[in-house]
Amino acid sequence: MALSRRTLLGLAAAVPVSAALAACSGSSGPGKGGAATYWYLNGQPQEGVRAGAVDAFNKANPDTQIEDTTYQNDAYKTKIKTAIGAGQAPTIIWGWGGGTLRAYAEAGQVEDLTPWFDENPDVKKGLFPSSFGAATVDGKIYAMPSETVQPIILYYNKRVFDQVKVDPPETWDDIMALVPKFNAKGIAPFALGGQSRWTNMMWLEFLFDRIGGPEVFQAAIEGEKNAWSHPDAIKALTALQDLVKADGFVKGFSSITADSNADQALLYTDRAAMMLHGAWSYGIQQADGGDFVPSGSLGFMNFPAVEGGKGDLSDTVGNPAQYLSISSKASDEQKKIAKDFFATGVLQEEEVKKWIGNGSVPIRLGTEKLLAASDNAEFLQFTYDVASKAKVFVQSWDQALSPTAAETLLDNIVKLFQLSISPQQFASNLNAVTAA
């Protein structure tokens, strides 16, 4: 009988994070009988697909098992960094690639998978070429791209727009003009899980692009001096605070978490008009929102233009894929199990169908017919078009930057949204951690 251990780490509000993390520390290390270990995010419907892929692999390989453990998003980011730094990482490390992966690679904490991909060329040929950028460090591949492409999307509630008798925004000025109209009706203009920090970041990602173009953030990535003080960066930071000052976000947004999906519930229960969130949100709203999605009440669009801005309207931000790395501390047996999973357990037909059924676009090539035949065809085609037609697809900032810079970024974004620092102070704080 196939062995599969699945541990759920749910962080109740009354349980200190440190205690909750400690309670799950036994899942690190070698695993029972040499089994490979695998940590990834929980939360439906994505968790079910990930778990299903592990179960299918374990059933097909009764002598080489994978033991999986799941975590909430914010808890995982803390736990995985601590475990890797202590040499107690799981065999398979789920992540977002980019700057964090670079830090792991440069410290020798994850395997160089380039030789494996060279030996298994069909694996690479079957995936979106764009998915390999965030998996690559100095020309070498350190992660297996997996799962789905996840651009950030502006969702809106058609029922609420009809009630207030307004049209979806086409420009930033339209957004600012809609804010008082929704507030006058007792409807929050935008839902936001601000306590999770990375949800706030999505606003800056788009404003930087639409106002200054992708070059502004690219300069920060490349460590250019005073990159965050670029005039267009200051304009973007100021525009964001203008929206906060106008009561553009739901009251109490700083105490709402994204892990609880409370921000998304505000949208589908008609308490908020709009929400900026990842493509994965569609599946959550479909699963939890009753008739909201089936009735056609959910609208979606790319982020609108900012008048006089330099960014291309096709540009998007988000996650080009999700990424699986192999711990360099794992045993040879565990590494072999992980590579077998990459070759025969990741994005197989059943998993691909489940992602599509959840309203997601898998990064496997050749799925166009399955997308078109899905009940979610309209959204899937929209997502596919956004991702495939984007002139620039900027990776989420907290993943593109180094872990240290990302933490400073997220902390300062909270302060920016709380109006406790100015755009100039934000820029100065970020310049200090990204300048080469």
Secondary structure, 3 states (H helix, E strand, C coil): CCCCCEEEECCCCCCCHHHHHHCCHHHCCCCHHHCEEEEEECCCCHHHHHHHHHHHHHHHCCCCCEEEEEECHHHHHHHHHHHHHCCCCCCEEEECCHHHHHHHHHCCCECCCHHHHHHCHHHHHCECHHHHHHHEECCEECCEEECEEEEEEEEEEHHHHHHHCCCCCCEHHHHHHHHHHHHHCCCEEEECCHHHCHHHHHHHHHHHHHHHCCHHHHHHHCCCCCHHHCHHHHHHHHHHHHHHHCCCECCCHHHCCCCCCHHHHHHHCCCEEEEEEECCHHHHHHHHCCCCCCCCCEEEECCCECCCCCCCCCCEEEECCEEEEEECCCCHHHHHHHHHHHHHCCCCHHHHHHHHHCCCEECECCCHHHHHHCCCHHHHHHHHHHHHHCCCEEECHHHHCCHHHHHHHHHHHHHHHCCCCCHHHHHHHHHHHHCC
